[in-house]
Amino acid sequence: MASAAELLDFAKPVGVMLVAVLHMLEDNERPGEIVDRFMAAVPPGSFLVISHLSADHYAEADKAADVYEEASSRLYLRSRAAVGSLFGGLPVEDPGAVVWTSQWHPDSDTPPVDSPGGASLWCGIARKPLLR
């Protein structure tokens, strides 16, 4: 955060974008605590964006993760509920829940779909409450 403060003005809200990174962390690395530390360090009004590979989409999710068995970093797929818990209780913005990336079109007239389509990523945006 000290390095980021050289470029960012932490007197104003910022965006913390954890896009396609948290699924590289095992549960014992406590990804939720990492998110909590980031959000504790940023000012009120800051946004949190998370996208995460889904354990709910593939009938054979273990096979998708096995592809990374020999890679420098493994994949740890998580359920929708587990991804939702990474927001640490912050209020999730419209559409109001963790959804498939193909469902997250707040400015679109196209109705949301119930399946991930070609993307099997859960995503959401939350905002750290403003102080009152």
C-alpha positions in Angstrom: 0.0 0.0 0.0 2.9 2.3 0.7 4.1 2.0 -3.0 0.5 2.5 -4.2 0.3 5.7 -2.1 3.1 7.1 -4.2 0.7 7.1 -7.2 -2.8 7.2 -5.6 -4.4 9.9 -3.5 -5.8 7.9 -0.6 -7.7 10.9 0.6 -10.2 10.0 -2.2 -11.9 6.8 -2.9 -10.0 4.3 -5.1 -10.8 1.0 -6.9 -9.4 -2.2 -5.6 -9.5 -4.6 -8.6 -8.9 -8.3 -7.8 -9.8 -9.5 -11.2 -8.9 -13.2 -11.9 -6.3 -13.3 -9.1 -7.9 -14.7 -6.0 -8.4 -18.1 -7.6 -4.6 -18.5 -7.5 -4.7 -18.5 -3.7 -5.4 -21.6 -1.6 -7.8 -21.4 1.3 -4.9 -21.7 3.8 -3.5 -18.5 2.3 -6.7 -16.8 3.6 -7.8 -14.8 0.5 -10.6 -13.2 2.5 -8.2 -11.7 5.0 -6.1 -10.3 2.2 -9.2 -8.6 0.7 -10.1 -7.3 4.2 -6.6 -5.8 4.6 -6.8 -4.0 1.3 -10.3 -2.6 2.1 -9.2 -1.5 5.6 -6.4 0.5 4.0 -8.5 2.4 1.5 -10.8 5.3 2.2 -14.6 5.1 2.5 -16.4 5.2 -0.8 -13.7 3.0 -2.4 -14.9 0.1 -4.7 -13.9 -3.5 -4.6 -14.1 -5.5 -7.8 -13.7 -9.3 -7.7 -13.9 -11.9 -10.5 -13.1 -15.5 -9.7 -13.2 -18.8 -11.6 -16.3 -20.9 -10.6 -16.4 -24.3 -9.0 -20.1 -24.3 -9.8 -20.0 -24.3 -13.6 -18.0 -27.3 -14.5 -19.3 -30.8 -13.8 -15.6 -31.7 -13.8 -14.1 -28.6 -12.1 -11.2 -30.7 -10.7 -10.1 -31.4 -14.3 -10.0 -27.7 -15.1 -7.9 -27.1 -12.0 -5.7 -30.1 -12.8 -4.5 -28.4 -16.0 -2.6 -26.0 -13.6 -1.1 -28.8 -11.5 2.4 -28.4 -13.0 2.1 -24.6 -13.6 3.9 -22.0 -11.4 0.5 -21.3 -9.8 -2.5 -23.6 -9.3 -6.1 -22.8 -9.6 -8.5 -23.0 -6.6 -12.0 -22.8 -7.9 -14.7 -21.6 -5.5 -18.4 -21.7 -5.3 -20.6 -18.6 -5.7 -21.1 -18.5 -1.9 -17.4 -18.7 -1.3 -16.7 -15.9 -3.8 -19.5 -13.9 -2.1 -17.8 -14.3 1.3 -14.6 -12.7 -0.1 -16.5 -9.3 -0.1 -16.3 -9.5 3.7 -19.9 -8.2 4.2 -19.5 -5.1 2.0 -22.7 -4.2 0.2 -22.6 -5.6 -3.3 -23.7 -3.1 -6.0 -26.2 -3.7 -8.7 -27.2 -6.2 -9.8 -27.0 -6.8 -6.0 -25.3 -10.1 -5.9 -22.3 -12.1 -7.1 -23.3 -13.1 -10.7 -21.7 -14.7 -13.8 -19.7 -12.2 -15.7 -22.2 -12.7 -18.6 -25.0 -11.4 -16.3 -23.2 -8.2 -15.2 -24.5 -5.6 -17.6 -26.1 -2.9 -15.5 -26.5 -0.5 -18.5 -27.8 -3.2 -20.9 -31.4 -3.7 -22.0 -30.6 -7.4 -22.6 -32.1 -9.5 -19.9 -29.6 -11.4 -17.7 -29.0 -15.1 -18.5 -29.0 -17.8 -15.9 -25.9 -19.6 -17.2 -22.3 -18.4 -17.5 -22.2 -18.8 -21.3 -18.6 -18.9 -22.4 -17.3 -17.4 -19.2 -17.2 -19.4 -15.9 -16.3 -16.5 -13.7 -18.3 -15.1 -10.7 -18.0 -11.4 -10.3 -19.2 -8.6 -8.2 -18.6 -5.0 -7.2 -18.9 -3.7 -3.7 -18.4 -0.3 -2.1 -16.9 0.5 1.2 -19.6 2.6 3.0 -19.1 6.3 3.4 -18.6 7.6 6.9 -21.6 9.4 8.4 
